[in-house]
């Protein structure tokens, strides 16, 4: 069995990031800054494996643009790629990167309003202002834009009122990947944003560690019932509990969901059973209305960090019976135990598509066979 692990920061891409830091600024001292830049540049693990990827980041909100460091970055651009302006591809050693051009928010809003194709991916670092007034301006500029496809503002708190403003803009633009809000985000803020998520173009919704509970899971179920575009949903590190899992499984789903991350959500075997017990899910097992039944299109699922325990084997087996297109299932640190793993293994050979099953640290005895 193959286990996918978190990629590590290597010197070659960190040197590229440092090209944009103001001389004397200790970017390395801030894990939050480092993680934001790192996750923005490394768009996917497959790109990382290539070791010579094209980074698709045109603009990065930088906290240092209003300082003399801007001149340093400008010199770096000229040294690396003479004659090229910010926002155009430049060569960073082994990697070709889009220029991480720190800019004023006013300039970005102008680019959005002008539908500038150079602004396709945007990360708002924590030092930048992104309060209600700024989000209002940003949302107004966003409406009608067809080039911005990714927005990451995961270091900025959003109130329900602010989320509602952003939500009104989502159906009027082409943002396909969205991550906003901190751990204070909460159920009501998600509810305020959800109208835009139901009708918008968002395909990947990252809600990791947003302070969601059962009520938030119910909102997600409503989104899945309405969205025609959502393929990736990340809900890891939210205390959804068994009731939240049950709410999430209620269908039918209109969303063509392929990736569901429920890592460390406080779900037990009973919760997984309840999530799979809805009439719509049963329809998927029988082949009825499979295009909208929950889990029928799922290819990747993460349940790691949930205490499924020894009674979780039948529930996982039922999941595999339902999700016939499942290719990757992650069950690390679920305390399934040897008996449950054996029971699960008996049916794996009959699954038509499973390729990766992560059973790291599930309590399997060395002599269990």
Protein Blocks (a to p, Z undefined) as FASTA:
>chain_A
ZZdddddddfklmmmmmmmpcehiafklmmklmmmmmmmmmmbfklmmnopaccfbfbdc
dfklmpmklmmmmmmmmmmmghiaehiacdehjbccdddddddfklmmmmmmnopaklmb
ccddfkbccdfklmmmmmmmmgopakbmbdcdfkbccdfklmmmmmmmmmmmcbfbdced
dfknommlmmmmmmmmmmmmbfbdcfehkhpafklmmmmmmmmmmpckbmbdcfehiafb
jmlmmmmmpccdfbfcfbdcfehkhpafklmmmmmmpmklmmmmnopaklmgghklpmbd
cfehiafbjmlmmmmmmmmmmmmmbfbdcfehklnojmlmmmmmmmmmmpmkbmbdcfeh
nhpafklZZ
